[in-house]
Amino acid sequence: MINQLRKTALKAILLGVLAFTPTGLMAQSENTLSKNTVVEEKGYRFTLNEASRLKIDLKDPIKYSGAPVFFYVNLENAKWLEAIDTSNTIANFPGAVFTKVSDTKLEVKLTNSLNSSIYSIPLLTELTGGEAKVSVDGGGTEISSTPLTVFAVTSDQKPIVSTGDVTAVRDEGVVANIKIDEIIKGALVNSSKAADRTITLTLLNPNYEFENDKPVIQTSGGFYNMTTKAVNDTGSGTYDISQITTGYGKVSATQADKAVLHIYLPEKTNVTAPGRLNITELTVKAKTKELQSGKIEIKVSGPSVEEKIVTVAQIKDYSISVVNKLSSPVAIKMGSKGTIDFSIKENVVESMLEGKTVQVTLDKGYFAADKNAGISDLSIKNIKLNKGDITKQLSVSAIQKDGYLTGFSFDVPKSIDEDELNEIQFEGVTVYAPSNASGNVKLLVNIAGIKEAGAATVASIKEVTEMTLEPIRLKVGVKDQKGGRLVITETDKDMIQAGIIELEIEAESG
């Protein structure tokens, strides 16, 4: 009985397969789109040059026998333009007749034979909202039926605003880049109205203003060939519209508002891709010396841009950081020496100004082995300012404590860049570990005018030995007693070198 059921089931499966197998085997065409999905606004009408094409790779020829062959191209969330009816001469589909059956259905009539090749139909459509999709109904021909495939997406989103890394400023400095990205190509530049093509940057911190009206604007995507020129807005509403221009806002006809910066974009109706603006070198300066820590914000606005308030800088006190340039603190045993690399970096522009005195000291250990050592005993392989060698230009002086060389000082060199974050790097600096100190060694840097010293752990002093003691039990009134035990153990291999170990007992009566 079970075997009979199996035979019946197998017979049914075979019949089902045969029912869907054509009597004359033929290869299906491969239907693809010539472009990736594009984003446009609702109501957008594609031209012949920019429309995606439905590509039909015909694997088997179509043989015309006197009766026309029909297949259909259907749309969802889009509608065919009237122009598709007359596009047979430009559609790379020889002898085809296109008929718009409805807004969403296109009939393609073939009245001649076609060889195996790639043919295409331009999607001359208007977007009606949502995801625009296209499908093919092969109508039993050599052309495959394919399901709905997205070829465009409609959006009403305005260009979006973002920023680069937030910077630190005090009296003045460069703030974070501001980036503006189109979602729909031409959204920022295709309007004939100048006001629609204006982007406004407004400083919201009342203690600051823009230092100049000439930021650098980098363009890419659909804006790749636009250039920038700074101009002052005359208030008349007219300016050079052949390129990107910038200018301050106006308090009055004769007075500029340096907290407001306008960016005027040229009119462009032929952009082929979404554009990007990267606004760089935006410099701000303080209008007062009484500044509190906080943030600097800019409001980005305009008729064609997504209005957004962005944080572009943090207001900080002048400060520096000390960085150990080695992978870890160098290990030095008591009474020995090691070599360190470190750098002094500005956290805020102008923390290190020409002529300011910089003091570099160790909290334990020395820069020379012997007492009463001078600056000539200081060993530094080289000194660099922003990767440029200044070893011979930098004059250093000794800092001594208890007769030992515990540090050195120097004046910030003239070659310091007051518009950038600077770094002074010291390489191959020799430090010595005394025999009576252990633990981490910190390097401290103090600069005139900066409240807090910079610090970094640059070395660790390791004890040479460990000692354990078993005390003697002394009897009252008995002389020359022996006993007790002192064990001296190396903390690591080869820590004890040839020499003299001194044991000392405190002076006591008796």
C-alpha positions as CSV (number, residue, x, y, z in Angstrom):
1,M,0.0,0.0,0.0
2,I,2.8,2.4,1.0
3,N,4.7,1.6,-2.2
4,Q,1.6,2.2,-4.3
5,L,1.2,5.7,-2.6
6,R,4.8,6.5,-3.4
7,K,4.3,5.6,-7.1
8,T,1.2,7.7,-7.3
9,A,3.0,10.7,-5.7
10,L,6.0,10.4,-8.1
11,K,3.6,10.2,-11.1
12,A,1.9,13.4,-10.0
13,I,5.2,15.2,-9.6
14,L,6.3,14.2,-13.0
15,L,3.1,15.3,-14.6
16,G,3.4,18.6,-12.8
17,V,6.9,19.1,-14.2
18,L,5.8,18.2,-17.7
19,A,2.9,20.6,-17.5
20,F,5.3,23.6,-17.0
21,T,7.9,22.4,-19.5
22,P,7.6,24.1,-23.0
23,T,7.4,21.7,-25.9
24,G,10.2,23.8,-27.7
25,L,12.9,24.7,-25.2
26,M,14.1,28.3,-25.5
27,A,16.4,30.5,-23.4
28,Q,14.9,33.3,-21.4
29,S,16.1,36.8,-21.9
30,E,18.0,38.6,-19.2
31,N,16.3,41.9,-18.3
32,T,18.3,44.5,-16.4
33,L,18.5,48.3,-15.8
34,S,21.3,50.5,-17.2
35,K,21.5,52.6,-14.0
36,N,21.4,52.1,-10.3
37,T,18.4,53.5,-8.4
38,V,18.2,57.3,-8.6
39,V,16.5,59.7,-6.1
40,E,14.4,62.5,-7.5
41,E,11.5,64.6,-6.3
42,K,7.9,63.7,-6.9
43,G,6.7,64.8,-10.3
44,Y,10.1,64.6,-11.8
45,R,10.1,63.8,-15.6
46,F,13.0,61.9,-17.0
47,T,14.5,63.1,-20.3
48,L,15.9,60.7,-22.9
49,N,19.5,61.4,-21.9
50,E,19.1,60.8,-18.2
51,A,16.5,58.1,-18.1
52,S,17.5,54.6,-17.0
53,R,17.0,52.0,-19.8
54,L,15.4,48.6,-19.5
55,K,18.0,46.4,-21.2
56,I,16.7,43.1,-22.7
57,D,19.5,40.7,-23.5
58,L,17.7,38.4,-26.0
59,K,19.3,34.9,-25.9
60,D,17.2,33.4,-28.7
61,P,16.2,35.2,-31.9
62,I,12.6,36.2,-32.5
63,K,11.4,34.9,-35.9
64,Y,8.7,37.1,-37.5
65,S,6.1,34.9,-39.3
66,G,3.7,37.6,-40.4
67,A,1.9,38.0,-37.1
68,P,3.1,40.6,-34.7
69,V,4.7,39.7,-31.4
70,F,3.6,41.6,-28.2
71,F,5.0,42.1,-24.8
72,Y,4.3,44.7,-22.1
73,V,6.3,46.9,-19.7
74,N,4.4,48.0,-16.6
75,L,5.1,50.7,-14.0
76,E,4.3,51.2,-10.4
77,N,4.5,54.7,-8.7
78,A,5.3,56.2,-12.1
79,K,3.6,56.9,-15.3
80,W,4.7,56.8,-18.9
81,L,5.3,60.1,-20.8
82,E,3.6,60.7,-24.1
83,A,7.1,60.8,-25.6
84,I,7.4,57.1,-25.3
85,D,5.0,56.6,-28.2
86,T,7.5,58.2,-30.6
87,S,10.7,56.8,-29.2
88,N,10.9,53.7,-31.4
89,T,13.6,55.4,-33.5
90,I,15.8,56.0,-30.4
91,A,15.0,53.0,-28.3
92,N,17.5,50.5,-29.9
93,F,14.6,48.2,-30.6
94,P,14.4,48.0,-34.5
95,G,10.9,47.8,-35.9
96,A,9.2,48.1,-32.5
97,V,6.0,50.1,-32.1
98,F,5.4,51.5,-28.7
99,T,1.8,52.2,-27.6
100,K,0.9,53.8,-24.2
101,V,-2.0,51.6,-23.2
102,S,-2.4,53.5,-19.9
103,D,-0.3,55.6,-17.6
104,T,1.3,52.5,-16.2
105,K,1.2,50.0,-19.2
106,L,3.3,50.2,-22.3
107,E,2.7,47.8,-25.2
108,V,5.6,46.8,-27.4
109,K,4.7,45.4,-30.8
110,L,7.4,43.6,-32.8
111,T,6.8,43.5,-36.6
112,N,10.0,42.0,-37.7
113,S,12.5,39.3,-36.8
114,L,15.2,40.1,-34.1
115,N,18.6,38.5,-33.7
116,S,20.0,37.5,-30.4
117,S,21.4,40.8,-29.0
118,I,20.8,43.4,-26.4
119,Y,17.9,45.8,-26.9
120,S,16.7,48.6,-24.7
121,I,13.7,50.8,-23.8
122,P,14.2,54.2,-22.2
123,L,12.1,54.7,-19.0
124,L,10.6,58.0,-20.1
125,T,8.5,58.4,-17.0
126,E,7.1,60.8,-14.5
127,L,7.5,59.9,-10.8
128,T,4.3,59.9,-8.9
129,G,5.6,59.1,-5.4
130,G,7.2,56.3,-3.4
131,E,9.4,53.7,-5.0
132,A,9.1,53.7,-8.8
133,K,9.2,50.2,-10.2
134,V,9.2,48.5,-13.6
135,S,8.2,45.0,-14.6
136,V,8.1,43.0,-17.8
137,D,5.2,40.8,-19.0
138,G,6.8,38.6,-21.7
139,G,3.4,37.5,-23.1
140,G,4.8,34.0,-23.8
141,T,7.5,35.3,-26.1
142,E,11.3,34.8,-26.0
143,I,11.4,37.8,-23.7
144,S,11.3,36.9,-20.0
145,S,8.7,38.1,-17.6
146,T,10.4,39.8,-14.6
147,P,8.9,41.1,-11.3
148,L,8.8,44.7,-10.2
149,T,12.2,46.2,-9.9
150,V,12.9,49.7,-8.3
151,F,14.5,52.1,-10.8
152,A,13.9,55.4,-8.9
153,V,12.8,56.7,-5.4
154,T,10.9,59.9,-4.8
155,S,11.9,62.1,-1.9
156,D,11.1,65.5,-0.7
157,Q,14.1,65.7,1.7
158,K,16.2,68.8,1.5
159,P,20.0,68.7,1.4
160,I,21.3,67.5,4.8
161,V,23.9,69.2,7.0
162,S,26.7,67.5,8.9
163,T,30.1,68.5,10.5
164,G,33.6,67.2,10.8
165,D,35.5,66.9,14.0
166,V,34.8,69.5,16.6
167,T,37.8,71.6,17.4
168,A,39.0,73.5,20.5
169,V,39.4,77.3,20.4
170,R,40.0,80.1,22.8
171,D,40.6,83.6,21.5
172,E,40.5,82.5,17.8
173,G,40.7,79.3,15.8
174,V,39.4,77.2,12.9
175,V,36.1,75.4,13.6
176,A,34.8,72.1,12.3
177,N,34.0,71.7,8.6
178,I,30.4,72.0,7.6
179,K,29.2,69.6,5.0
180,I,26.0,70.0,2.9
181,D,24.9,67.0,0.8
182,E,22.1,67.0,-1.8
183,I,19.7,64.1,-1.7
184,I,18.1,65.2,-5.0
185,K,20.5,66.5,-7.7
186,G,20.2,70.2,-8.3
187,A,18.1,70.9,-5.2
188,L,20.5,73.7,-4.2
189,V,21.2,75.2,-7.6
190,N,18.4,74.6,-10.1
191,S,16.1,77.5,-8.9
192,S,16.1,80.7,-10.9
193,K,15.6,82.7,-7.7
194,A,18.9,83.9,-6.1
195,A,17.3,83.6,-2.6
196,D,16.6,79.9,-3.1
197,R,20.3,79.4,-3.8
198,T,21.6,81.2,-0.7
199,I,22.9,79.3,2.4
200,T,23.3,81.3,5.6
201,L,25.7,80.5,8.5
202,T,24.8,82.2,11.7
203,L,27.1,82.2,14.8
204,L,24.9,81.6,17.8
205,N,27.6,82.4,20.4
206,P,27.5,86.2,21.0
207,N,31.1,86.4,22.2
208,Y,32.5,85.3,18.8
209,E,32.4,86.5,15.1
210,F,33.7,85.2,11.8
211,E,37.3,86.3,11.3
212,N,36.9,86.6,7.5
213,D,34.3,86.1,4.8
214,K,36.4,83.8,2.7
215,P,36.0,80.2,3.8
216,V,37.3,77.5,1.5
217,I,34.4,75.6,-0.1
218,Q,35.3,72.3,-1.6
219,T,32.8,70.9,-4.2
220,S,32.3,67.4,-5.4
221,G,29.6,65.2,-7.0
222,G,27.4,67.3,-9.2
223,F,29.2,70.5,-8.1
224,Y,32.7,69.3,-8.9
225,N,33.6,72.1,-11.3
226,M,32.2,75.0,-9.3
227,T,34.7,77.6,-8.0
228,T,34.6,80.0,-5.1
229,K,35.1,83.7,-5.0
230,A,34.5,85.9,-1.9
231,V,32.6,89.2,-2.4
232,N,30.9,91.7,-0.2
233,D,27.1,91.7,-0.5
234,T,26.1,95.3,-1.5
235,G,22.7,94.7,-0.1
236,S,21.2,95.1,-3.6
237,G,20.6,91.4,-3.9
238,T,22.8,91.2,-7.0
239,Y,26.1,89.4,-7.2
240,D,28.2,87.2,-9.6
241,I,26.0,84.1,-10.2
242,S,28.5,82.2,-12.4
243,Q,30.4,80.8,-9.4
244,I,30.1,80.3,-5.7
245,T,30.5,83.6,-3.8
246,T,30.5,84.5,-0.1
247,G,29.9,87.6,2.0
248,Y,29.0,88.9,5.4
249,G,25.4,89.7,6.3
250,K,24.5,93.4,6.8
251,V,23.5,95.3,9.9
252,S,23.0,98.4,7.8
253,A,24.0,99.5,4.3
254,T,27.5,100.4,5.5
255,Q,28.0,98.0,8.4
256,A,28.7,94.2,8.1
257,D,27.3,91.6,10.5
258,K,30.3,89.4,11.1
259,A,28.2,86.8,12.9
260,V,26.4,86.0,9.6
261,L,28.0,84.6,6.6
262,H,26.1,84.1,3.3
263,I,27.1,81.5,0.6
264,Y,25.6,82.3,-2.8
265,L,25.4,79.3,-5.2
266,P,25.3,79.8,-9.0
267,E,22.2,78.6,-11.0
268,K,22.9,75.3,-12.7
269,T,20.2,73.3,-14.5
270,N,22.3,70.6,-16.0
271,V,23.9,68.9,-13.0
272,T,24.0,65.1,-13.4
273,A,24.4,64.0,-9.8
274,P,23.7,65.1,-6.3
275,G,26.3,67.7,-5.2
276,R,28.3,68.2,-2.0
277,L,29.7,71.3,-0.4
278,N,32.5,71.0,2.2
279,I,32.9,74.4,3.9
280,T,36.4,74.5,5.4
281,E,38.8,77.1,7.0
282,L,35.9,78.7,8.9
283,T,37.8,80.9,11.4
284,V,36.2,82.6,14.4
285,K,37.6,85.0,16.9
286,A,36.5,86.3,20.3
287,K,35.0,89.7,20.7
288,T,35.9,89.7,24.5
289,K,38.7,88.5,26.7
290,E,36.2,87.2,29.3
291,L,35.4,83.8,28.0
292,Q,33.8,80.9,29.7
293,S,34.1,77.2,28.7
294,G,31.3,76.1,26.5
295,K,30.5,75.4,22.9
296,I,30.3,77.4,19.7
297,E,27.3,76.7,17.5
298,I,26.4,77.7,14.0
299,K,22.9,77.7,12.5
300,V,22.8,76.6,8.9
301,S,19.7,77.8,7.0
302,G,18.3,78.7,3.6
303,P,15.1,78.0,1.6
304,S,16.6,74.9,-0.1
305,V,18.6,73.4,2.8
306,E,17.6,71.5,5.9
307,E,17.9,74.0,8.8
308,K,20.2,72.7,11.5
309,I,22.2,73.9,14.5
310,V,25.6,72.3,14.6
311,T,28.3,72.4,17.2
312,V,31.6,73.3,15.5
313,A,34.0,74.1,18.4
314,Q,34.5,73.8,22.2
315,I,35.7,76.9,24.1
316,K,38.7,75.7,26.2
317,D,41.5,77.3,28.3
318,Y,44.9,77.2,26.7
319,S,46.4,73.8,27.4
320,I,49.0,71.3,26.3
321,S,49.4,67.5,26.5
322,V,52.6,65.5,27.0
323,V,52.7,62.3,25.0
324,N,55.0,59.3,25.6
325,K,56.0,58.5,22.0
326,L,57.1,55.0,23.0
327,S,54.7,52.1,23.2
328,S,55.0,51.9,27.0
329,P,57.1,53.5,29.7
330,V,60.7,52.4,29.5
331,A,61.8,50.1,32.4
332,I,65.0,51.3,34.2
333,K,66.6,49.5,37.1
334,M,67.8,51.4,40.2
335,G,71.1,53.1,39.6
336,S,70.9,52.6,35.8
337,K,69.7,54.7,32.8
338,G,67.3,54.5,29.9
339,T,66.2,56.5,26.8
340,I,62.8,58.2,26.4
341,D,60.9,59.9,23.6
342,F,58.1,62.4,24.2
343,S,56.3,65.3,22.7
344,I,54.6,68.5,23.8
345,K,51.3,69.1,21.9
346,E,48.9,72.0,21.9
347,N,45.3,71.2,22.7
348,V,44.2,74.8,21.8
349,V,45.8,77.0,19.2
350,E,48.2,79.6,20.6
351,S,48.8,77.7,23.8
352,M,52.5,77.9,22.9
353,L,53.5,81.4,21.7
354,E,56.9,82.6,20.6
355,G,59.1,83.5,23.6
356,K,57.0,81.7,26.3
357,T,59.2,79.7,28.7
358,V,58.7,76.0,28.8
359,Q,59.9,73.9,31.8
360,V,60.4,70.2,31.5
361,T,61.0,68.3,34.8
362,L,61.0,64.7,36.2
363,D,59.2,64.0,39.4
364,K,61.8,61.4,40.2
365,G,65.1,60.5,38.6
366,Y,67.6,62.8,36.8
367,F,68.8,63.9,33.3
368,A,72.4,63.4,34.4
369,A,74.1,60.8,36.6
370,D,76.3,63.0,38.8
371,K,75.6,65.7,41.3
372,N,76.3,69.3,40.2
373,A,75.8,68.3,36.5
374,G,75.2,71.1,34.1
375,I,73.2,71.5,30.9
376,S,76.2,70.1,28.9
377,D,75.5,66.7,30.6
378,L,71.9,66.7,29.1
379,S,71.7,64.1,26.3
380,I,69.0,64.6,23.6
381,K,69.4,63.0,20.2
382,N,67.2,65.5,18.3
383,I,64.3,68.0,18.7
384,K,61.6,68.5,16.1
385,L,58.9,71.1,15.7
386,N,56.0,69.8,13.6
387,K,58.5,67.2,12.1
388,G,61.1,69.8,11.2
389,D,64.5,69.5,13.0
390,I,65.2,72.4,15.4
391,T,67.9,70.7,17.5
392,K,70.5,73.3,16.7
393,Q,68.1,76.2,16.9
394,L,66.7,75.5,20.4
395,S,68.7,76.8,23.4
396,V,68.0,74.9,26.6
397,S,68.9,75.8,30.2
398,A,69.4,73.6,33.3
399,I,66.9,73.1,36.1
400,Q,68.5,71.8,39.3
401,K,67.1,70.4,42.5
402,D,69.3,69.4,45.5
403,G,72.3,69.7,43.1
404,Y,71.0,67.3,40.5
405,L,69.8,68.0,37.0
406,T,66.1,67.3,37.3
407,G,64.9,69.3,34.3
408,F,65.6,71.8,31.6
409,S,63.8,74.9,30.1
410,F,63.6,76.6,26.8
411,D,61.7,79.4,25.0
412,V,59.1,78.6,22.4
413,P,60.9,79.1,19.1
414,K,60.1,81.8,16.5
415,S,59.1,79.2,13.9
416,I,56.0,78.2,15.9
417,D,52.8,78.3,13.8
418,E,50.2,80.4,15.6
419,D,47.4,79.3,13.3
420,E,47.8,75.5,13.8
421,L,48.1,73.0,16.6
422,N,51.9,72.6,17.1
423,E,53.9,69.6,18.4
424,I,57.5,69.7,19.8
425,Q,59.0,66.3,19.8
426,F,62.1,65.2,21.8
427,E,63.8,61.9,20.8
428,G,66.5,59.9,22.5
429,V,66.5,61.7,25.8
430,T,68.6,59.9,28.5
431,V,67.2,59.7,32.0
432,Y,68.9,58.2,35.1
433,A,67.3,56.3,38.0
434,P,68.7,56.9,41.4
435,S,69.4,53.9,43.7
436,N,66.9,55.2,46.3
437,A,63.8,55.5,44.2
438,S,61.3,53.2,42.5
439,G,58.0,53.2,40.7
440,N,56.6,55.3,37.8
441,V,58.5,58.4,36.5
442,K,56.4,61.3,35.4
443,L,57.5,64.0,33.0
444,L,55.9,67.4,33.8
445,V,55.7,70.3,31.4
446,N,54.8,73.8,32.6
447,I,54.3,76.8,30.2
448,A,53.9,80.4,31.2
449,G,50.2,81.4,31.0
450,I,48.8,77.8,31.1
451,K,47.1,76.9,34.4
452,E,47.7,73.1,34.4
453,A,50.9,71.3,33.7
454,G,51.0,68.6,31.1
455,A,52.2,65.2,32.4
456,A,52.9,61.7,31.1
457,T,54.5,58.6,32.5
458,V,57.7,58.0,30.6
459,A,59.6,55.4,32.6
460,S,59.4,53.0,35.5
461,I,62.2,52.4,38.0
462,K,62.4,48.8,39.1
463,E,64.0,47.8,42.4
464,V,67.1,45.7,42.0
465,T,66.5,43.4,45.0
466,E,63.9,42.2,47.4
467,M,64.9,41.4,51.0
468,T,63.4,39.2,53.6
469,L,64.5,39.1,57.3
470,E,64.2,36.5,60.0
471,P,65.1,38.4,63.2
472,I,67.3,37.0,66.0
473,R,65.8,36.4,69.4
474,L,68.3,37.9,71.8
475,K,68.7,36.8,75.4
476,V,69.1,39.4,78.1
477,G,72.7,39.6,79.5
478,V,74.3,37.2,77.0
479,K,77.1,38.5,74.8
480,D,78.1,37.6,71.2
481,Q,74.8,35.9,70.3
482,K,74.4,34.6,66.7
483,G,71.2,34.1,64.7
484,G,68.7,35.7,62.4
485,R,68.8,35.6,58.6
486,L,68.8,38.2,55.8
487,V,67.9,37.0,52.3
488,I,68.7,39.3,49.3
489,T,66.9,38.2,46.0
490,E,67.2,39.7,42.5
491,T,63.8,41.0,41.2
492,D,64.9,40.0,37.7
493,K,67.7,38.2,35.9
494,D,71.1,40.1,36.0
495,M,69.8,42.9,38.3
496,I,72.7,42.6,40.7
497,Q,76.0,43.6,39.0
498,A,79.6,43.1,40.4
499,G,80.3,45.5,43.2
500,I,79.9,46.0,46.9
501,I,76.7,45.5,48.9
502,E,76.6,47.5,52.2
503,L,74.7,46.3,55.2
504,E,74.2,48.9,58.0
505,I,72.8,48.4,61.5
506,E,71.4,51.5,63.2
507,A,73.6,52.7,66.1
508,E,72.1,51.5,69.4
509,S,73.4,51.4,73.0
510,G,74.4,47.9,74.2
